[in-house]
Amino acid sequence: MSGPLLAIDGPFVLYRSFFALPDSITDADDRPVNALLGSVNLILRIAADARPRAVVVCFGAEAARYRTERYPGYHAARPPVPDALQWQFDQAPDLFAAFGWTTTTSPDLEADDLLGSFAEVESAAGGRALIMTGDRDMYQCAAARVDVVYLRQGSSGFQTVDPAEVRRRYGVDPELVPDFIALRGDPSDGLPGAPGIGPKTATDLLNRHGSLEAAISAADGERPKVAAALRDHADELRAFKDIATLRPTDVERPEDRETNLAGGAAAARGHGLNRLGERLEAAVSLADL
């Protein structure tokens, strides 16, 4: 198979689906299966367009220790996972496996770190990778052989983000995304950024100096408020950049594996997702003609 490796942010697609679809979608025991349905539909939709050679769904720690140790406020405001969603998190690996999709997890790293690692190993082997996520931190992975399929919150739409699109959105190259996040901040992760420095100033600093560290070193030449923000918060800003930077880890490049629609149909019916099962069975029948 010559298609890309599709690497998926498992927690994001499940969270997004749980809050996007009604909890009236239940199985035979009246347990909500809305997150399972929505995540499968999202993956199938992207897979239909991309025709991936394999699909890997990544999970990990909600807030990796190495990140909270650098800044205790990281993810601190995020609410706990609702019980109805946690049950679906537990069911997801078996459901995904029925489709022929690999699930991988880490107790020490976050899903983002695994996504970046799979993209790196795929591109190093001469392949292409698509990272399916709703986390803009992953823009740092955009490269010649890696695109980010960005899922917009509160919408059914998505956009493929390549290095040119990162530069259009942020005004910097993908490798400077962690520097940009450190300066601008990231409310979704609880990172406040540099006081008084917004996206335009962050972009300007990085374009003129080339990195966060170089901007800090040249702080005395900036306007007084910007200089004070860089100088007085230098250690925090370095911590924010470190938190925003992905941690590579050793992963095995997945073998080619087509999506198994027949297996997925049976598993979907087992979760009471009969309409999905019918649709998949119909697709299998058409393929057999």
KEKE-3310 file (N, C-alpha, C; in steps of 0.2 Angstrom, whole numbers, plus 5000, padded with zeros to 4 digits):
npx = (5004:5002:4998:4997:5002:4990:4989:4981:4974:4968:4961:4956:4947:4938:4933:4928:4918:4910:4904:4899:4889:4872:4869:4859:4861:4863:4868:4862:4861:4858:4869:4878:4885:4889:4902:4910:4903:4904:4918:4922:4916:4922:4935:4933:4929:4940:4949:4943:4945:4959:4965:4973:4988:4989:4982:4984:4979:4982:4985:4987:4995:4985:4990:5007:5019:5032:5029:5020:5028:5037:5028:5016:5003:4999:4987:4979:4966:4957:4942:4938:4937:4921:4910:4903:4910:4922:4920:4918:4930:4937:4931:4935:4948:4946:4935:4941:4951:4944:4942:4954:4963:4977:4979:4988:4997:5004:5009:5017:5020:5011:4997:5000:5014:5016:5010:5018:5030:5026:5024:5037:5044:5038:5040:5054:5056:5053:5040:5023:5014:4999:4993:4980:4970:4965:4973:4982:4996:5002:5005:5018:5024:5022:5028:5038:5034:5024:5008:4995:4980:4968:4955:4942:4935:4918:4913:4909:4919:4936:4953:4967:4984:4999:5016:5017:5004:5005:5014:5006:4996:5003:5014:5027:5039:5036:5044:5046:5035:5033:5041:5033:5021:5025:5027:5015:5006:4994:4979:4971:4979:4983:4993:5000:5008:5019:5017:5007:5011:5005:4999:5004:5015:5023:5026:5033:5044:5050:5053:5062:5072:5074:5072:5065:5074:5084:5077:5075:5088:5090:5082:5084:5085:5072:5055:5050:5039:5039:5052:5053:5044:5050:5062:5059:5051:5058:5063:5051:5045:5054:5051:5038:5040:5047:5037:5028:5035:5036:5040:5050:5049:5053:5045:5037:5037:5021:5014:5008:4990:4974:4958:4946:4931:4921:4923:4923:4909:4903:4907:4902:4888:4888:4889:4877:4876:4868:4864:4876:4883:4874:4877:4891:4891:4884:4893:4903:4897:4895:4908:4911:4905)
npy = (4994:5011:5022:5036:5035:5035:5044:5046:5056:5050:5053:5066:5064:5056:5064:5075:5069:5065:5076:5082:5074:5068:5061:5051:5042:5026:5009:4992:4991:5003:5012:5026:5028:5037:5044:5033:5031:5043:5045:5034:5037:5049:5044:5035:5044:5052:5042:5037:5047:5049:5036:5027:5018:5012:5013:5021:5023:5035:5036:5042:5049:5061:5073:5074:5069:5076:5087:5094:5095:5105:5116:5119:5123:5118:5110:5111:5116:5108:5099:5083:5067:5063:5050:5043:5045:5040:5026:5023:5027:5016:5005:5008:5004:4990:4991:4999:4990:4980:4986:4985:4994:5000:5002:5012:5016:5026:5027:5037:5047:5059:5058:5066:5066:5053:5053:5062:5055:5044:5050:5054:5043:5037:5046:5046:5033:5035:5037:5044:5054:5057:5067:5067:5078:5089:5098:5112:5113:5102:5107:5109:5098:5098:5095:5091:5078:5076:5080:5089:5085:5095:5096:5105:5113:5111:5110:5101:5101:5100:5104:5102:5104:5110:5114:5127:5132:5133:5143:5153:5155:5157:5164:5159:5146:5129:5122:5132:5133:5129:5139:5150:5147:5147:5161:5168:5160:5147:5145:5133:5124:5129:5138:5153:5162:5176:5191:5203:5200:5197:5187:5194:5201:5191:5183:5193:5195:5182:5181:5191:5188:5174:5164:5159:5159:5168:5179:5182:5185:5196:5205:5218:5227:5229:5236:5244:5237:5225:5221:5220:5209:5199:5198:5197:5186:5175:5162:5156:5156:5149:5136:5135:5134:5121:5113:5114:5108:5093:5076:5065:5047:5030:5021:5007:5006:5005:4990:4988:4989:4986:4994:4986:4983:4974:4967:4978:4982:4971:4973:4986:4983:4975:4985:4991:5000:5000:5006:5011:4998:4993:5002:4999:4986:4987:4993:4984:4974:4981:4982:4969:4966)
npz = (5000:4996:5003:5016:5033:5045:5059:5075:5086:5100:5113:5109:5098:5104:5115:5108:5100:5110:5116:5105:5100:5105:5121:5121:5112:5113:5120:5121:5135:5139:5140:5136:5119:5111:5110:5105:5092:5086:5085:5077:5065:5062:5059:5049:5039:5036:5033:5021:5012:5013:5011:5020:5023:5035:5051:5066:5083:5096:5113:5130:5145:5154:5159:5157:5169:5168:5162:5171:5182:5177:5176:5187:5184:5172:5162:5173:5175:5169:5168:5177:5168:5162:5169:5160:5148:5151:5152:5138:5134:5139:5131:5118:5112:5109:5100:5090:5086:5080:5068:5062:5066:5075:5092:5103:5118:5132:5149:5153:5144:5134:5122:5111:5111:5106:5094:5087:5087:5079:5067:5064:5063:5052:5042:5042:5036:5023:5021:5021:5033:5041:5054:5064:5073:5086:5091:5091:5095:5088:5076:5075:5070:5056:5040:5026:5023:5032:5036:5046:5050:5055:5066:5068:5083:5089:5076:5061:5052:5045:5042:5032:5037:5032:5031:5024:5028:5041:5042:5037:5046:5059:5056:5057:5055:5056:5066:5075:5082:5096:5103:5099:5105:5119:5120:5116:5124:5129:5132:5132:5137:5149:5149:5152:5144:5139:5148:5141:5128:5113:5099:5087:5091:5096:5085:5078:5086:5085:5071:5070:5079:5079:5088:5104:5114:5109:5108:5121:5125:5118:5124:5130:5120:5116:5116:5131:5139:5133:5134:5148:5150:5144:5151:5164:5165:5160:5164:5166:5153:5146:5152:5147:5134:5134:5139:5128:5118:5109:5116:5109:5107:5106:5094:5085:5067:5060:5052:5035:5034:5030:5032:5041:5036:5038:5050:5058:5056:5063:5076:5079:5079:5090:5100:5099:5089:5077:5065:5060:5058:5048:5038:5035:5032:5020:5013:5012:5004:4992:4988:4986:4974)
capx = (5000:5006:4995:5000:5001:4986:4990:4975:4973:4962:4957:4953:4941:4932:4930:4925:4912:4905:4901:4895:4883:4868:4870:4853:4864:4865:4868:4857:4861:4857:4875:4880:4890:4890:4909:4912:4900:4907:4925:4923:4914:4927:4941:4931:4928:4947:4952:4940:4949:4967:4966:4980:4991:4988:4979:4986:4976:4986:4982:4993:4993:4981:4996:5013:5023:5038:5026:5017:5034:5039:5023:5010:4996:4998:4981:4976:4959:4953:4938:4939:4933:4914:4910:4900:4915:4927:4918:4919:4937:4939:4929:4937:4953:4943:4931:4946:4955:4939:4942:4961:4967:4981:4979:4995:4996:5009:5008:5022:5019:5004:4995:5004:5021:5016:5008:5024:5035:5024:5025:5044:5047:5036:5044:5061:5056:5052:5033:5020:5010:4994:4991:4973:4970:4962:4977:4987:5003:5004:5007:5026:5025:5021:5034:5038:5031:5019:5003:4991:4972:4966:4948:4939:4930:4911:4911:4911:4924:4943:4958:4974:4988:5005:5021:5014:4998:5007:5017:5001:4992:5007:5019:5033:5040:5033:5049:5046:5028:5034:5043:5027:5016:5028:5027:5008:5002:4990:4974:4968:4984:4984:5000:4998:5013:5022:5012:5007:5013:5000:5002:5008:5022:5026:5028:5038:5050:5053:5055:5068:5078:5075:5070:5063:5081:5088:5073:5076:5095:5090:5077:5086:5083:5065:5051:5050:5035:5041:5058:5051:5040:5055:5067:5056:5048:5063:5063:5044:5045:5058:5047:5032:5043:5049:5031:5025:5039:5035:5045:5050:5050:5054:5039:5038:5033:5016:5014:5002:4984:4968:4953:4942:4924:4916:4925:4920:4902:4901:4909:4897:4882:4889:4889:4871:4877:4865:4864:4883:4884:4871:4881:4897:4889:4882:4899:4907:4893:4897:4915:4912:4902)
capy = (5000:5017:5028:5038:5032:5040:5044:5049:5059:5046:5057:5071:5062:5054:5070:5079:5066:5064:5082:5084:5070:5067:5054:5047:5036:5021:5002:4988:4992:5010:5016:5030:5026:5043:5045:5028:5032:5049:5044:5029:5040:5054:5041:5032:5049:5054:5036:5037:5052:5048:5029:5026:5011:5009:5018:5020:5028:5036:5038:5043:5053:5067:5078:5070:5072:5080:5094:5097:5097:5112:5121:5115:5125:5114:5106:5111:5118:5104:5095:5076:5064:5061:5043:5040:5045:5035:5019:5023:5026:5009:5001:5010:5000:4984:4993:5001:4984:4976:4989:4984:5000:4999:5007:5012:5021:5027:5030:5042:5052:5061:5056:5071:5064:5047:5055:5065:5050:5040:5054:5055:5036:5036:5050:5044:5027:5037:5037:5050:5053:5062:5067:5069:5080:5096:5102:5116:5111:5098:5111:5109:5092:5099:5095:5089:5072:5076:5085:5089:5085:5098:5095:5111:5112:5113:5110:5095:5102:5099:5107:5099:5110:5109:5120:5134:5134:5135:5150:5158:5156:5159:5168:5156:5139:5124:5121:5138:5133:5129:5146:5154:5145:5150:5168:5170:5157:5143:5144:5126:5120:5133:5141:5160:5165:5182:5196:5208:5198:5193:5183:5198:5203:5184:5182:5198:5193:5176:5183:5196:5185:5167:5159:5162:5161:5173:5185:5184:5187:5203:5209:5225:5231:5229:5241:5243:5232:5219:5219:5217:5203:5194:5198:5195:5179:5171:5155:5153:5156:5143:5131:5134:5131:5114:5109:5114:5104:5085:5072:5059:5041:5024:5017:5003:5008:5000:4987:4989:4985:4989:4995:4980:4986:4968:4967:4984:4981:4966:4976:4991:4980:4973:4991:4994:5005:4996:5010:5011:4992:4992:5005:4996:4980:4988:4995:4977:4971:4984:4980:4962:4965)
capz = (5000:4996:5006:5022:5040:5048:5067:5077:5093:5102:5117:5106:5094:5109:5119:5103:5099:5116:5117:5099:5099:5111:5125:5119:5108:5119:5118:5124:5142:5140:5141:5130:5115:5107:5108:5100:5086:5083:5083:5071:5059:5060:5057:5043:5035:5034:5029:5015:5008:5013:5010:5023:5023:5041:5056:5073:5087:5101:5120:5134:5151:5153:5160:5159:5175:5166:5160:5177:5186:5174:5177:5190:5181:5165:5162:5180:5175:5165:5172:5176:5162:5164:5169:5153:5143:5153:5150:5131:5133:5140:5126:5112:5109:5106:5094:5085:5084:5075:5061:5060:5068:5080:5098:5107:5124:5136:5155:5155:5139:5131:5115:5107:5110:5102:5087:5084:5086:5074:5061:5063:5061:5046:5037:5041:5032:5017:5020:5023:5039:5043:5061:5065:5080:5086:5096:5087:5097:5083:5070:5075:5066:5049:5037:5019:5023:5037:5037:5051:5049:5061:5067:5072:5089:5088:5069:5058:5047:5046:5037:5031:5038:5030:5033:5022:5031:5048:5042:5036:5052:5064:5053:5059:5053:5061:5071:5080:5086:5103:5104:5098:5111:5125:5120:5116:5128:5126:5137:5133:5141:5155:5149:5151:5140:5142:5150:5136:5122:5109:5093:5082:5094:5097:5078:5076:5090:5082:5065:5070:5083:5077:5093:5110:5118:5106:5110:5128:5126:5115:5127:5132:5114:5114:5120:5139:5141:5130:5137:5155:5150:5142:5156:5171:5165:5156:5166:5165:5146:5144:5154:5143:5127:5135:5139:5122:5113:5110:5118:5105:5110:5101:5092:5079:5062:5059:5046:5031:5037:5028:5037:5040:5037:5040:5057:5061:5056:5068:5082:5079:5081:5097:5104:5098:5084:5071:5058:5057:5056:5042:5033:5034:5029:5013:5009:5011:4999:4986:4987:4984:4968)
cpx = (5004:5003:4999:4998:4996:4986:4985:4976:4967:4958:4953:4947:4936:4929:4926:4918:4907:4901:4897:4889:4879:4869:4864:4855:4867:4865:4862:4856:4860:4863:4876:4885:4891:4897:4912:4909:4904:4914:4926:4921:4919:4933:4939:4931:4935:4950:4949:4943:4956:4969:4973:4982:4990:4985:4981:4983:4980:4983:4988:4990:4990:4986:5002:5016:5028:5035:5023:5023:5037:5035:5017:5003:4995:4992:4977:4968:4955:4949:4940:4935:4926:4914:4908:4905:4920:4926:4919:4926:4940:4937:4932:4943:4951:4939:4936:4949:4950:4940:4949:4965:4970:4980:4986:4994:5003:5007:5012:5022:5012:5003:4999:5011:5021:5015:5014:5029:5033:5025:5033:5047:5044:5039:5051:5062:5054:5044:5030:5016:5005:4992:4984:4971:4966:4966:4982:4994:5006:5006:5015:5028:5025:5027:5033:5033:5025:5014:4998:4984:4969:4958:4946:4934:4923:4909:4913:4917:4931:4947:4965:4979:4995:5010:5019:5008:5000:5010:5012:4997:4996:5012:5026:5033:5038:5038:5049:5039:5029:5036:5037:5022:5019:5027:5019:5004:4997:4984:4971:4973:4986:4991:4998:5002:5016:5017:5013:5009:5008:5003:5006:5015:5026:5030:5034:5044:5054:5056:5062:5074:5079:5073:5068:5070:5084:5084:5074:5083:5095:5085:5078:5085:5076:5061:5051:5046:5037:5047:5057:5048:5045:5060:5065:5053:5052:5062:5056:5043:5049:5054:5041:5034:5044:5042:5027:5029:5037:5041:5045:5052:5050:5047:5041:5034:5027:5016:5008:4996:4978:4963:4948:4935:4919:4917:4922:4912:4899:4902:4904:4891:4882:4888:4882:4871:4875:4865:4871:4885:4881:4875:4887:4896:4887:4888:4903:4903:4895:4904:4916:4909:4907)
cpy = (5006:5023:5030:5034:5037:5039:5048:5050:5055:5050:5062:5069:5059:5059:5074:5076:5065:5070:5085:5080:5068:5060:5050:5041:5031:5014:4999:4989:4999:5014:5020:5028:5031:5044:5040:5029:5038:5048:5039:5033:5045:5050:5038:5038:5051:5048:5036:5041:5050:5041:5027:5019:5008:5015:5016:5026:5029:5038:5039:5047:5059:5073:5074:5074:5077:5087:5098:5099:5104:5117:5118:5117:5122:5109:5106:5112:5113:5099:5087:5073:5061:5053:5040:5040:5040:5028:5018:5023:5019:5004:5002:5006:4993:4985:4995:4995:4980:4979:4988:4990:4998:5004:5006:5017:5021:5030:5036:5048:5053:5058:5060:5068:5057:5049:5058:5060:5045:5043:5054:5048:5035:5040:5048:5037:5029:5038:5044:5049:5059:5062:5071:5071:5087:5100:5105:5115:5107:5101:5110:5103:5093:5099:5092:5083:5071:5082:5084:5090:5088:5098:5101:5109:5115:5114:5103:5095:5101:5103:5103:5105:5107:5115:5127:5136:5136:5142:5155:5160:5159:5164:5166:5149:5135:5122:5126:5138:5133:5136:5151:5153:5148:5157:5170:5166:5152:5141:5137:5122:5123:5136:5149:5164:5171:5187:5201:5207:5194:5190:5187:5199:5196:5183:5187:5197:5187:5177:5187:5192:5177:5162:5162:5164:5167:5180:5187:5187:5195:5207:5216:5230:5232:5235:5240:5237:5225:5216:5216:5211:5197:5193:5195:5188:5174:5164:5152:5152:5150:5136:5130:5131:5123:5110:5109:5109:5096:5082:5065:5052:5035:5021:5013:5006:5003:4996:4989:4985:4989:4989:4989:4982:4980:4967:4972:4984:4977:4969:4982:4988:4978:4979:4994:4999:5001:5000:5010:5004:4990:4996:5002:4989:4981:4990:4989:4974:4974:4982:4973:4961:4965)
cpz = (5000:4999:5013:5028:5043:5056:5070:5085:5097:5107:5114:5103:5099:5112:5114:5101:5104:5117:5111:5098:5105:5114:5125:5115:5113:5116:5121:5131:5144:5142:5135:5126:5110:5105:5104:5093:5082:5081:5077:5065:5057:5057:5050:5037:5032:5030:5022:5010:5007:5010:5013:5022:5029:5046:5063:5077:5094:5107:5124:5141:5149:5154:5162:5165:5173:5164:5167:5182:5183:5176:5180:5187:5174:5166:5169:5180:5172:5170:5172:5170:5165:5164:5163:5148:5145:5151:5142:5130:5134:5134:5119:5109:5106:5100:5088:5082:5079:5068:5058:5062:5074:5086:5102:5113:5128:5143:5157:5150:5137:5124:5110:5105:5106:5095:5084:5082:5080:5067:5059:5060:5054:5040:5036:5037:5025:5015:5021:5029:5039:5050:5062:5072:5080:5091:5091:5089:5091:5077:5069:5071:5059:5045:5030:5018:5028:5037:5043:5049:5055:5061:5071:5077:5087:5081:5067:5053:5049:5041:5037:5032:5036:5032:5031:5026:5038:5048:5040:5042:5058:5062:5055:5056:5058:5067:5077:5084:5093:5106:5104:5104:5117:5126:5121:5121:5125:5132:5138:5137:5148:5155:5147:5146:5143:5143:5144:5130:5118:5103:5088:5085:5095:5090:5076:5080:5087:5075:5065:5074:5081:5082:5099:5114:5116:5108:5117:5129:5123:5119:5129:5126:5112:5118:5127:5141:5139:5133:5144:5155:5148:5148:5162:5171:5161:5158:5165:5157:5143:5146:5149:5136:5128:5135:5132:5116:5115:5112:5113:5109:5104:5100:5086:5073:5060:5052:5042:5034:5034:5033:5036:5042:5040:5047:5061:5062:5062:5075:5084:5082:5088:5102:5103:5093:5077:5064:5055:5055:5049:5036:5031:5030:5021:5009:5007:5005:4992:4984:4984:4977:4962)
residu = (MET:SER:GLY:PRO:LEU:LEU:ALA:ILE:ASP:GLY:PRO:PHE:VAL:LEU:TYR:ARG:SER:PHE:PHE:ALA:LEU:PRO:ASP:SER:ILE:THR:ASP:ALA:ASP:ASP:ARG:PRO:VAL:ASN:ALA:LEU:LEU:GLY:SER:VAL:ASN:LEU:ILE:LEU:ARG:ILE:ALA:ALA:ASP:ALA:ARG:PRO:ARG:ALA:VAL:VAL:VAL:CYS:PHE:GLY:ALA:GLU:ALA:ALA:ARG:TYR:ARG:THR:GLU:ARG:TYR:PRO:GLY:TYR:HIS:ALA:ALA:ARG:PRO:PRO:VAL:PRO:ASP:ALA:LEU:GLN:TRP:GLN:PHE:ASP:GLN:ALA:PRO:ASP:LEU:PHE:ALA:ALA:PHE:GLY:TRP:THR:THR:THR:THR:SER:PRO:ASP:LEU:GLU:ALA:ASP:ASP:LEU:LEU:GLY:SER:PHE:ALA:GLU:VAL:GLU:SER:ALA:ALA:GLY:GLY:ARG:ALA:LEU:ILE:MET:THR:GLY:ASP:ARG:ASP:MET:TYR:GLN:CYS:ALA:ALA:ALA:ARG:VAL:ASP:VAL:VAL:TYR:LEU:ARG:GLN:GLY:SER:SER:GLY:PHE:GLN:THR:VAL:ASP:PRO:ALA:GLU:VAL:ARG:ARG:ARG:TYR:GLY:VAL:ASP:PRO:GLU:LEU:VAL:PRO:ASP:PHE:ILE:ALA:LEU:ARG:GLY:ASP:PRO:SER:ASP:GLY:LEU:PRO:GLY:ALA:PRO:GLY:ILE:GLY:PRO:LYS:THR:ALA:THR:ASP:LEU:LEU:ASN:ARG:HIS:GLY:SER:LEU:GLU:ALA:ALA:ILE:SER:ALA:ALA:ASP:GLY:GLU:ARG:PRO:LYS:VAL:ALA:ALA:ALA:LEU:ARG:ASP:HIS:ALA:ASP:GLU:LEU:ARG:ALA:PHE:LYS:ASP:ILE:ALA:THR:LEU:ARG:PRO:THR:ASP:VAL:GLU:ARG:PRO:GLU:ASP:ARG:GLU:THR:ASN:LEU:ALA:GLY:GLY:ALA:ALA:ALA:ALA:ARG:GLY:HIS:GLY:LEU:ASN:ARG:LEU:GLY:GLU:ARG:LEU:GLU:ALA:ALA:VAL:SER:LEU:ALA:ASP:LEU)
# end
